Amino acid sequence: MAATEALLAGIDLGAGSLKVSIVRADGALVAEASRPVATESPQPGWSEQDPQDWWRACCQALRAVLAQAACPARAIAAISFSAGAHTQVLEDAQGRVIRPAILWNDQRSRAQTQALRAQADAQIFAIAANRANPTWTLPQMLWLRDAEPESFARVARLYLAKDWLRARFTGTWETDSIDALGTLMLDAASVRWSQTLCDLIGWRMATLPPIVAAKAVVGHVGAAAARATGLAEGTPVVCGSSDTAAETFGAGMVHEGMGVVKLATAATVSVLSPQPRPDLALINYYHIVPGHWYVITATNSCASAHKWLRDTFFRRAGDDGSAVFDAMDRQAAAVAAGAEGLFFHPYLNGERSPHWDPLLRADFVGAGFNHGAGHFVRALYEGIAYSLRDCRDVLQARGLGFAVARLTGGGARSALWRQIVADMLDVQVELPTVADASFGAALLAGVGVGVFASEQDAAKLVTVAARTRPDPARVALYERGVPIYRDIQAALAPLNHRIHDFVAGR
């Protein structure tokens, strides 16, 4: 098959669903399909998934997308993967999954994070280029040691989420350097597992996978996986990487000076850098582009908060969820910027940048009889945008600003939300024609098998469907709102901590 005729498949495991995209070598989207994945929260702040659900969703979505594309399985030149960082699958010596996977947004390891900081904060930061937080694998595994010592002792192999899923196809065990860095067990300078970091929690180095490049071909689709998914046996499988790495790559962030804002389960603001930017307020990762890093600030709840609002206050039994979102969007669009003084802080699951406080709680502040349903939706959009402004300002203060931002994630489909982000950040916002992690993973598959000569060549295929420019009047309005938003957060933070103690019975 000529390179120009190749089809590439990207598989992304998200927090709420698994999505597969088939992409032509010219960058056109041929077909896409997704299947839901359930998250369990057996205790407040916990977030877990059953890896077997991922595999079932993957098989179903692949069969659906192949049928939709109406292409023979042999037309797929390669597949690759992405998933949220930090999320781990633990197997015993017999290859059995030991327990549900603890997700990146889980907050159970607060005490372990504090203990690691007290014991070795500077040492961890110096080695891993990042600070311990409850979202990272190292404190999560310290929690496992403390809370489930039998499970801790049984671990023979640690997989990152996309690697476990990929292993269903290839039977191999490896990870890429980006996901490896997300464990907080890697020496960032040498790109090797760190004995020093593992020793902090008594973790055995033999349980950690070999490290390869994200674009490396690690195997081929096996016979059993071919029968389960509809793919052709022998299809090349490319390692892949974390979802944000794939998304920023798929959005075209291969040169410095561009930002990528993700409106997904969580929201992130990312910029490309030729070197890491070690800073306690930032998250540093290697990038898919060789010789570069991407630097992140993040807010924990975005589309997840939007869905929470819909399901809690707007959706009735039997309603179509997408139709309810559309109705909410129309109601919000009918409300003037500023939501008549109604403010929302999206801390439904604690917060990362710039507060790094797992005990913060969400709020609506300033409600009056003049506020209706649309005000609450608009306030949610604006509250998340204010939180993104907090994230952007952390980067800007360190010389990492940008004048153009590419938007990714499901929230980017809302023209109103795009406008609010443009006004809040005072930057031009660009919506790629296709931009999500599964698309980025498909492009990465093409790099891996030589359909594209380089990552930069693949990114040239990214096109922009819409551009949104900031409105000066609304920019000025939100500038007035920023200090109010931040003062509310500062005033409520100690009360959030007291509420946490109250709920805990202290």
C-alpha positions, 0 to 999 in steps of 0.5 A: 500500500502506498504511504498516501493510501495508508489508514492509521488507527488511534485508540485513546482511553479517557476517564469516561470513554474509550475512543478510536479514530481512523485517519488517512495519511493526509490527515482526514478523519475517516471514522470514529467510534467510542464506548463508555467506561465506568468509574467507581468511587467507593469512598469520597475522593476515590476514582477507580476503573476495572481494566477489563472494562477498557478491553471490552470497550476497546473491542466494541469501539474497534469493531464499530469504527471498522464497520463505519469506515467500511475498509478491510482490516488490512487497510490499517497500516498501524495502531497506537494508543494514549491514556491518562498519565499516572493511572496504573494497572498492577499484575501478579506473577500469574498475570492477574490484575490485582485490584482496580486501577487508581486513576490520575484524578484520585485523591486518596493519597493526600497523607502519603503526599504530605509524608513524601514532601516532609521526607524528600520534597527537594530530592524528588523534585531534583530527580523527577523534575516534578513534585509529589501530588496525589495524582502521581503514581509514587504517592498512590503506590505508597498509599497501596503499601500503607492500606493494602500491603498484601496487594503491594507485596503481590505486584510483579508488573506495573503497567501504565493504562495505555500500556496494559491495553496495548499489551492485550494486542501484543503480549509485550511489556514496555512504556514510553518515556513520557508516561514513565516520567508521570510515575514520579519514579523516573530520573528525568535527566538519565531517562532511567528508573530511579532506585532512589525514588523507588526506595522511598516507598520500598518499590521493587525496580523489577516491577517497572517496564522497559522504556522505549520511544513513544513512536517505537513499534513494539509488536504486532496484533496477535491472533486472539486480539485480531479475533476480538477486535476485527483488526488484521493479525500482524498489524504493527503496533506503536507504543503511544504516550499519555493523552495530553502528549497525544492531544498537544501533538494532534493539535499541532503544538510542535513549535514554541509560542503556541499554547494548547488548552484542553477542555476535557474531564480535566482542563490543562494549559500546555506550552512547548519548551526546549528544556524542562522548567523545574518549578514547584507550580508547574508540571514537566513532561518530555514531549513527543517532539524530540528534544522538547518538553511540554509544561503544564498547569491544570485544573482538576474538573472541567467537562466532568463538572459540566456533566455533573451540573447536567446530571444533577440539575438538568437531566431527567430520566430518559433524556438524551444527554447530548440534547440536554448539553445543547439546551444548557448551552443555549440557556447560557448563551442568553445570559450576559457575560459575568452571569450577573455576579454569579461566580463558580469555582470548579473544585469538585475534586480538589484542585491542582494549579495554582493551589495544589490543594486536594481539600478545596471544594466547588461553590456557586457564590453570589446567587440571587432571585435574579439568577435562573438556570442559564446563569448557573451554566454560564457561571460554570463556563466562566468559572472554569475559564477563570481557573484556566486564567489562574493556570495561564498566569502561572505560566506567563509569570515564568515567561511561558505566555502565548498569543494563540491557543489551540483548543482540544477536548469535548468542551471545545465544541461549544462556540460560547465556551470557546469565546469565554476562554478567548475573552478570559485569556485575551488570546486568539483561540483556534479550533482544529478540524480534528484534535483529540488524543485518538487523532494524535495517537493515529498520527503517532502511529504514522510516524512510527511506521514511516508514513510520515518522515517526522513528527513535524511533518505529521503535524503539518496535516493539522488544519483549523476549523474556526478561530475565535478572537477576544472581545475587548469589552468582555476582556475588560469585564473579566479583568474586573472579575479575576480579583473577585474570583481569587478573593472568594477562593482565598476566603473559602479555602480555610472553610473548605478545610474545616468542612473536610474535617467536619465530614471526617468527623473531626 
